Amino acid sequence: MQDGKPSVVIKAGPVGRRTMQGMRHAVAAMAGQGNNLIVDDVLCDDEMSEYLSLLSGFELYLVGVFAPLECAGRIQQEFRL
């Protein structure tokens, strides 16, 4: 956030929303088959509540990673090497 306003705004249309909803349901289906998962996702709007509902029967650990934009860009470049 900068000056109390979001520095980045992410918007998805209907196809993007359906795609990401399908991914959340696929994650739940994979967990339901006994798979241990690590899921990397960028959550927008009310997506967390859907994950929490879909995965309510599983042991769930949430990890948030927050970094200044310049730091995140540097880390991303290092991973590409």
N, CA, C and O atoms as CSV, one atom per row, in Angstrom:
chain,resi,resn,atom,element,x,y,z
A,1,MET,N,N,0.837,-1.172,0.000
A,1,MET,CA,C,0.000,0.000,0.000
A,1,MET,C,C,0.884,1.238,0.000
A,1,MET,O,O,1.956,1.274,0.604
A,2,GLN,N,N,0.403,2.223,-0.683
A,2,GLN,CA,C,1.095,3.512,-0.715
A,2,GLN,C,C,0.077,4.586,-0.383
A,2,GLN,O,O,-0.955,4.694,-1.044
A,3,ASP,N,N,0.362,5.378,0.636
A,3,ASP,CA,C,-0.551,6.433,1.073
A,3,ASP,C,C,-1.937,5.880,1.370
A,3,ASP,O,O,-2.938,6.543,1.097
A,4,GLY,N,N,-2.009,4.675,1.925
A,4,GLY,CA,C,-3.281,4.073,2.274
A,4,GLY,C,C,-4.051,3.489,1.110
A,4,GLY,O,O,-5.184,3.040,1.284
A,5,LYS,N,N,-3.457,3.486,-0.081
A,5,LYS,CA,C,-4.133,2.948,-1.268
A,5,LYS,C,C,-3.353,1.749,-1.794
A,5,LYS,O,O,-2.128,1.708,-1.676
A,6,PRO,N,N,-4.051,0.771,-2.373
A,6,PRO,CA,C,-3.327,-0.380,-2.944
A,6,PRO,C,C,-2.379,0.075,-4.045
A,6,PRO,O,O,-2.741,0.904,-4.880
A,7,SER,N,N,-1.156,-0.474,-4.045
A,7,SER,CA,C,-0.194,-0.116,-5.092
A,7,SER,C,C,-0.393,-0.963,-6.336
A,7,SER,O,O,0.087,-0.606,-7.412
A,8,VAL,N,N,-1.100,-2.088,-6.201
A,8,VAL,CA,C,-1.390,-2.963,-7.336
A,8,VAL,C,C,-2.842,-3.404,-7.224
A,8,VAL,O,O,-3.307,-3.768,-6.144
A,9,VAL,N,N,-3.541,-3.371,-8.326
A,9,VAL,CA,C,-4.922,-3.846,-8.359
A,9,VAL,C,C,-5.002,-4.960,-9.396
A,9,VAL,O,O,-4.593,-4.782,-10.543
A,10,ILE,N,N,-5.531,-6.110,-8.985
A,10,ILE,CA,C,-5.661,-7.257,-9.880
A,10,ILE,C,C,-7.141,-7.498,-10.120
A,10,ILE,O,O,-7.925,-7.612,-9.177
A,11,LYS,N,N,-7.515,-7.574,-11.385
A,11,LYS,CA,C,-8.910,-7.839,-11.737
A,11,LYS,C,C,-8.951,-9.013,-12.706
A,11,LYS,O,O,-8.081,-9.155,-13.565
A,12,ALA,N,N,-9.964,-9.845,-12.559
A,12,ALA,CA,C,-10.144,-10.980,-13.468
A,12,ALA,C,C,-11.561,-10.934,-14.018
A,12,ALA,O,O,-12.497,-10.531,-13.328
A,13,GLY,N,N,-11.700,-11.342,-15.241
A,13,GLY,CA,C,-13.014,-11.448,-15.855
A,13,GLY,C,C,-13.641,-12.778,-15.513
A,13,GLY,O,O,-13.095,-13.526,-14.703
A,14,PRO,N,N,-14.781,-13.092,-16.115
A,14,PRO,CA,C,-15.484,-14.326,-15.786
A,14,PRO,C,C,-14.680,-15.588,-16.071
A,14,PRO,O,O,-14.754,-16.547,-15.303
A,15,VAL,N,N,-13.924,-15.609,-17.147
A,15,VAL,CA,C,-13.120,-16.797,-17.473
A,15,VAL,C,C,-12.005,-16.973,-16.447
A,15,VAL,O,O,-11.754,-18.086,-15.987
A,16,GLY,N,N,-11.346,-15.892,-16.093
A,16,GLY,CA,C,-10.291,-15.965,-15.077
A,16,GLY,C,C,-10.828,-16.415,-13.736
A,16,GLY,O,O,-10.202,-17.234,-13.063
A,17,ARG,N,N,-11.996,-15.887,-13.329
A,17,ARG,CA,C,-12.596,-16.291,-12.051
A,17,ARG,C,C,-12.962,-17.773,-12.061
A,17,ARG,O,O,-12.722,-18.476,-11.079
A,18,ARG,N,N,-13.544,-18.256,-13.171
A,18,ARG,CA,C,-13.886,-19.682,-13.274
A,18,ARG,C,C,-12.643,-20.551,-13.232
A,18,ARG,O,O,-12.633,-21.601,-12.590
A,19,THR,N,N,-11.596,-20.114,-13.915
A,19,THR,CA,C,-10.349,-20.875,-13.946
A,19,THR,C,C,-9.766,-21.014,-12.547
A,19,THR,O,O,-9.379,-22.109,-12.137
A,20,MET,N,N,-9.702,-19.909,-11.816
A,20,MET,CA,C,-9.124,-19.950,-10.476
A,20,MET,C,C,-10.029,-20.710,-9.506
A,20,MET,O,O,-9.528,-21.371,-8.596
A,21,GLN,N,N,-11.343,-20.630,-9.681
A,21,GLN,CA,C,-12.251,-21.418,-8.852
A,21,GLN,C,C,-12.045,-22.910,-9.129
A,21,GLN,O,O,-12.051,-23.724,-8.206
A,22,GLY,N,N,-11.865,-23.260,-10.398
A,22,GLY,CA,C,-11.585,-24.650,-10.755
A,22,GLY,C,C,-10.305,-25.142,-10.122
A,22,GLY,O,O,-10.225,-26.293,-9.693
A,23,MET,N,N,-9.289,-24.275,-10.056
A,23,MET,CA,C,-8.032,-24.663,-9.432
A,23,MET,C,C,-8.235,-24.955,-7.947
A,23,MET,O,O,-7.709,-25.940,-7.428
A,24,ARG,N,N,-9.000,-24.098,-7.260
A,24,ARG,CA,C,-9.246,-24.334,-5.834
A,24,ARG,C,C,-9.972,-25.658,-5.620
A,24,ARG,O,O,-9.664,-26.387,-4.677
A,25,HIS,N,N,-10.919,-25.971,-6.476
A,25,HIS,CA,C,-11.639,-27.248,-6.357
A,25,HIS,C,C,-10.717,-28.425,-6.707
A,25,HIS,O,O,-10.837,-29.495,-6.111
A,26,ALA,N,N,-9.811,-28.240,-7.653
A,26,ALA,CA,C,-8.847,-29.289,-7.992
A,26,ALA,C,C,-7.906,-29.556,-6.815
A,26,ALA,O,O,-7.576,-30.707,-6.529
A,27,VAL,N,N,-7.481,-28.502,-6.143
A,27,VAL,CA,C,-6.632,-28.664,-4.958
A,27,VAL,C,C,-7.368,-29.500,-3.912
A,27,VAL,O,O,-6.793,-30.423,-3.336
A,28,ALA,N,N,-8.641,-29.176,-3.669
A,28,ALA,CA,C,-9.429,-29.931,-2.690
A,28,ALA,C,C,-9.586,-31.388,-3.127
A,28,ALA,O,O,-9.512,-32.292,-2.294
A,29,ALA,N,N,-9.801,-31.623,-4.411
A,29,ALA,CA,C,-9.946,-32.995,-4.907
A,29,ALA,C,C,-8.646,-33.773,-4.733
A,29,ALA,O,O,-8.674,-34.945,-4.360
A,30,MET,N,N,-7.519,-33.141,-4.995
A,30,MET,CA,C,-6.231,-33.817,-4.813
A,30,MET,C,C,-5.988,-34.143,-3.345
A,30,MET,O,O,-5.496,-35.224,-3.021
A,31,ALA,N,N,-6.330,-33.210,-2.455
A,31,ALA,CA,C,-6.197,-33.475,-1.021
A,31,ALA,C,C,-7.121,-34.615,-0.614
A,31,ALA,O,O,-6.758,-35.448,0.217
A,32,GLY,N,N,-8.302,-34.651,-1.193
A,32,GLY,CA,C,-9.261,-35.711,-0.889
A,32,GLY,C,C,-8.789,-37.090,-1.289
A,32,GLY,O,O,-9.281,-38.091,-0.767
A,33,GLN,N,N,-7.843,-37.159,-2.207
A,33,GLN,CA,C,-7.273,-38.438,-2.626
A,33,GLN,C,C,-6.035,-38.807,-1.813
A,33,GLN,O,O,-5.332,-39.762,-2.144
A,34,GLY,N,N,-5.771,-38.050,-0.752
A,34,GLY,CA,C,-4.673,-38.388,0.151
A,34,GLY,C,C,-3.355,-37.726,-0.166
A,34,GLY,O,O,-2.330,-38.087,0.412
A,35,ASN,N,N,-3.354,-36.763,-1.072
A,35,ASN,CA,C,-2.115,-36.076,-1.423
A,35,ASN,C,C,-1.792,-34.974,-0.424
A,35,ASN,O,O,-2.675,-34.218,-0.021
A,36,ASN,N,N,-0.532,-34.883,-0.024
A,36,ASN,CA,C,-0.035,-33.746,0.736
A,36,ASN,C,C,0.370,-32.694,-0.289
A,36,ASN,O,O,1.071,-33.004,-1.252
A,37,LEU,N,N,-0.063,-31.464,-0.089
A,37,LEU,CA,C,0.127,-30.434,-1.110
A,37,LEU,C,C,0.784,-29.188,-0.540
A,37,LEU,O,O,0.611,-28.846,0.630
A,38,ILE,N,N,1.537,-28.523,-1.395
A,38,ILE,CA,C,1.984,-27.149,-1.162
A,38,ILE,C,C,1.419,-26.357,-2.330
A,38,ILE,O,O,1.731,-26.634,-3.488
A,39,VAL,N,N,0.590,-25.374,-2.022
A,39,VAL,CA,C,-0.084,-24.596,-3.057
A,39,VAL,C,C,0.393,-23.154,-2.971
A,39,VAL,O,O,0.345,-22.542,-1.904
A,40,ASP,N,N,0.844,-22.623,-4.073
A,40,ASP,CA,C,1.275,-21.229,-4.167
A,40,ASP,C,C,0.183,-20.481,-4.922
A,40,ASP,O,O,-0.068,-20.766,-6.093
A,41,ASP,N,N,-0.458,-19.538,-4.268
A,41,ASP,CA,C,-1.571,-18.829,-4.893
A,41,ASP,C,C,-1.562,-17.373,-4.450
A,41,ASP,O,O,-1.111,-17.052,-3.351
A,42,VAL,N,N,-2.055,-16.512,-5.298
A,42,VAL,CA,C,-2.288,-15.111,-4.960
A,42,VAL,C,C,-3.794,-14.981,-4.761
A,42,VAL,O,O,-4.573,-15.197,-5.689
A,43,LEU,N,N,-4.190,-14.631,-3.555
A,43,LEU,CA,C,-5.610,-14.588,-3.231
A,43,LEU,C,C,-6.175,-13.184,-3.429
A,43,LEU,O,O,-5.591,-12.195,-2.985
A,44,CYS,N,N,-7.309,-13.116,-4.096
A,44,CYS,CA,C,-8.004,-11.859,-4.324
A,44,CYS,C,C,-9.428,-11.998,-3.798
A,44,CYS,O,O,-9.936,-13.107,-3.630
A,45,ASP,N,N,-10.047,-10.888,-3.548
A,45,ASP,CA,C,-11.456,-10.855,-3.142
A,45,ASP,C,C,-11.705,-11.810,-1.974
A,45,ASP,O,O,-11.015,-11.735,-0.957
A,46,ASP,N,N,-12.684,-12.703,-2.110
A,46,ASP,CA,C,-13.077,-13.585,-1.014
A,46,ASP,C,C,-12.636,-15.028,-1.266
A,46,ASP,O,O,-13.300,-15.966,-0.825
A,47,GLU,N,N,-11.531,-15.207,-1.966
A,47,GLU,CA,C,-11.078,-16.553,-2.323
A,47,GLU,C,C,-10.636,-17.363,-1.113
A,47,GLU,O,O,-10.767,-18.587,-1.113
A,48,MET,N,N,-10.118,-16.705,-0.083
A,48,MET,CA,C,-9.661,-17.429,1.103
A,48,MET,C,C,-10.811,-18.189,1.737
A,48,MET,O,O,-10.631,-19.327,2.169
A,49,SER,N,N,-11.984,-17.588,1.801
A,49,SER,CA,C,-13.118,-18.281,2.434
A,49,SER,C,C,-13.490,-19.542,1.661
A,49,SER,O,O,-13.915,-20.529,2.260
A,50,GLU,N,N,-13.335,-19.521,0.324
A,50,GLU,CA,C,-13.619,-20.726,-0.451
A,50,GLU,C,C,-12.590,-21.814,-0.147
A,50,GLU,O,O,-12.950,-22.975,0.048
A,51,TYR,N,N,-11.312,-21.441,-0.107
A,51,TYR,CA,C,-10.281,-22.418,0.266
A,51,TYR,C,C,-10.580,-23.004,1.647
A,51,TYR,O,O,-10.538,-24.222,1.823
A,52,LEU,N,N,-10.878,-22.153,2.618
A,52,LEU,CA,C,-11.133,-22.632,3.979
A,52,LEU,C,C,-12.323,-23.580,4.013
A,52,LEU,O,O,-12.300,-24.570,4.744
A,53,SER,N,N,-13.350,-23.298,3.243
A,53,SER,CA,C,-14.517,-24.175,3.183
A,53,SER,C,C,-14.170,-25.506,2.516
A,53,SER,O,O,-14.510,-26.571,3.032
A,54,LEU,N,N,-13.495,-25.443,1.369
A,54,LEU,CA,C,-13.159,-26.658,0.622
A,54,LEU,C,C,-12.187,-27.558,1.377
A,54,LEU,O,O,-12.231,-28.781,1.241
A,55,LEU,N,N,-11.315,-26.954,2.169
A,55,LEU,CA,C,-10.266,-27.720,2.860
A,55,LEU,C,C,-10.540,-27.866,4.348
A,55,LEU,O,O,-9.628,-28.167,5.118
A,56,SER,N,N,-11.786,-27.655,4.761
A,56,SER,CA,C,-12.113,-27.676,6.192
A,56,SER,C,C,-11.865,-29.035,6.838
A,56,SER,O,O,-11.654,-29.098,8.050
A,57,GLY,N,N,-11.882,-30.109,6.082
A,57,GLY,CA,C,-11.669,-31.441,6.647
A,57,GLY,C,C,-10.213,-31.866,6.698
A,57,GLY,O,O,-9.916,-33.010,7.041
A,58,PHE,N,N,-9.297,-30.960,6.361
A,58,PHE,CA,C,-7.874,-31.302,6.282
A,58,PHE,C,C,-7.063,-30.436,7.232
A,58,PHE,O,O,-7.490,-29.354,7.634
A,59,GLU,N,N,-5.878,-30.938,7.584
A,59,GLU,CA,C,-4.942,-30.132,8.362
A,59,GLU,C,C,-4.351,-29.095,7.406
A,59,GLU,O,O,-3.752,-29.444,6.389
A,60,LEU,N,N,-4.525,-27.839,7.738
A,60,LEU,CA,C,-4.179,-26.758,6.817
A,60,LEU,C,C,-3.240,-25.772,7.499
A,60,LEU,O,O,-3.501,-25.319,8.614
A,61,TYR,N,N,-2.153,-25.448,6.824
A,61,TYR,CA,C,-1.208,-24.435,7.297
A,61,TYR,C,C,-1.174,-23.325,6.257
A,61,TYR,O,O,-1.002,-23.593,5.068
A,62,LEU,N,N,-1.335,-22.101,6.689
A,62,LEU,CA,C,-1.286,-20.949,5.796
A,62,LEU,C,C,-0.021,-20.159,6.075
A,62,LEU,O,O,0.312,-19.888,7.229
A,63,VAL,N,N,0.679,-19.793,5.016
A,63,VAL,CA,C,1.903,-19.020,5.135
A,63,VAL,C,C,1.768,-17.814,4.223
A,63,VAL,O,O,1.495,-17.963,3.032
A,64,GLY,N,N,1.953,-16.637,4.762
A,64,GLY,CA,C,1.909,-15.419,3.952
A,64,GLY,C,C,3.314,-14.890,3.756
A,64,GLY,O,O,4.106,-14.852,4.698
A,65,VAL,N,N,3.623,-14.489,2.560
A,65,VAL,CA,C,4.926,-13.916,2.264
A,65,VAL,C,C,4.704,-12.488,1.777
A,65,VAL,O,O,4.015,-12.258,0.783
A,66,PHE,N,N,5.285,-11.553,2.478
A,66,PHE,CA,C,5.145,-10.148,2.131
A,66,PHE,C,C,6.536,-9.544,2.025
A,66,PHE,O,O,7.379,-9.767,2.893
A,67,ALA,N,N,6.776,-8.789,0.981
A,67,ALA,CA,C,8.085,-8.171,0.784
A,67,ALA,C,C,7.894,-6.867,0.026
A,67,ALA,O,O,6.958,-6.740,-0.764
A,68,PRO,N,N,8.776,-5.892,0.260
A,68,PRO,CA,C,8.715,-4.671,-0.539
A,68,PRO,C,C,8.893,-5.021,-2.018
A,68,PRO,O,O,9.585,-5.984,-2.350
A,69,LEU,N,N,8.282,-4.256,-2.890
A,69,LEU,CA,C,8.296,-4.547,-4.319
A,69,LEU,C,C,9.713,-4.706,-4.855
A,69,LEU,O,O,9.970,-5.628,-5.630
A,70,GLU,N,N,10.640,-3.833,-4.466
A,70,GLU,CA,C,12.015,-3.933,-4.982
A,70,GLU,C,C,12.687,-5.219,-4.523
A,70,GLU,O,O,13.474,-5.806,-5.266
A,71,CYS,N,N,12.389,-5.658,-3.323
A,71,CYS,CA,C,12.951,-6.909,-2.802
A,71,CYS,C,C,12.348,-8.099,-3.545
A,71,CYS,O,O,13.068,-9.021,-3.928
A,72,ALA,N,N,11.040,-8.082,-3.748
A,72,ALA,CA,C,10.372,-9.177,-4.449
A,72,ALA,C,C,10.893,-9.316,-5.877
A,72,ALA,O,O,11.082,-10.433,-6.358
A,73,GLY,N,N,11.128,-8.200,-6.557
A,73,GLY,CA,C,11.669,-8.237,-7.920
A,73,GLY,C,C,13.055,-8.852,-7.958
A,73,GLY,O,O,13.368,-9.627,-8.862
A,74,ARG,N,N,13.883,-8.516,-6.990
A,74,ARG,CA,C,15.243,-9.070,-6.929
A,74,ARG,C,C,15.190,-10.569,-6.681
A,74,ARG,O,O,15.920,-11.330,-7.316
A,75,ILE,N,N,14.345,-10.992,-5.776
A,75,ILE,CA,C,14.214,-12.427,-5.471
A,75,ILE,C,C,13.739,-13.179,-6.712
A,75,ILE,O,O,14.248,-14.257,-7.021
A,76,GLN,N,N,12.765,-12.613,-7.423
A,76,GLN,CA,C,12.255,-13.257,-8.627
A,76,GLN,C,C,13.358,-13.432,-9.665
A,76,GLN,O,O,13.439,-14.479,-10.307
A,77,GLN,N,N,14.201,-12.428,-9.835
A,77,GLN,CA,C,15.311,-12.520,-10.780
A,77,GLN,C,C,16.303,-13.598,-10.356
A,77,GLN,O,O,16.819,-14.325,-11.204
A,78,GLU,N,N,16.576,-13.710,-9.071
A,78,GLU,CA,C,17.506,-14.726,-8.582
A,78,GLU,C,C,16.983,-16.136,-8.826
A,78,GLU,O,O,17.759,-17.041,-9.129
A,79,PHE,N,N,15.675,-16.328,-8.696
A,79,PHE,CA,C,15.093,-17.653,-8.945
A,79,PHE,C,C,15.171,-18.035,-10.414
A,79,PHE,O,O,15.197,-19.223,-10.735
A,80,ARG,N,N,15.208,-17.076,-11.298
A,80,ARG,CA,C,15.277,-17.354,-12.740
A,80,ARG,C,C,16.670,-17.783,-13.169
A,80,ARG,O,O,16.836,-18.352,-14.248
A,81,LEU,N,N,17.670,-17.520,-12.344
A,81,LEU,CA,C,19.052,-17.857,-12.722
A,81,LEU,C,C,19.323,-19.318,-12.670
A,81,LEU,O,O,20.438,-19.750,-12.961
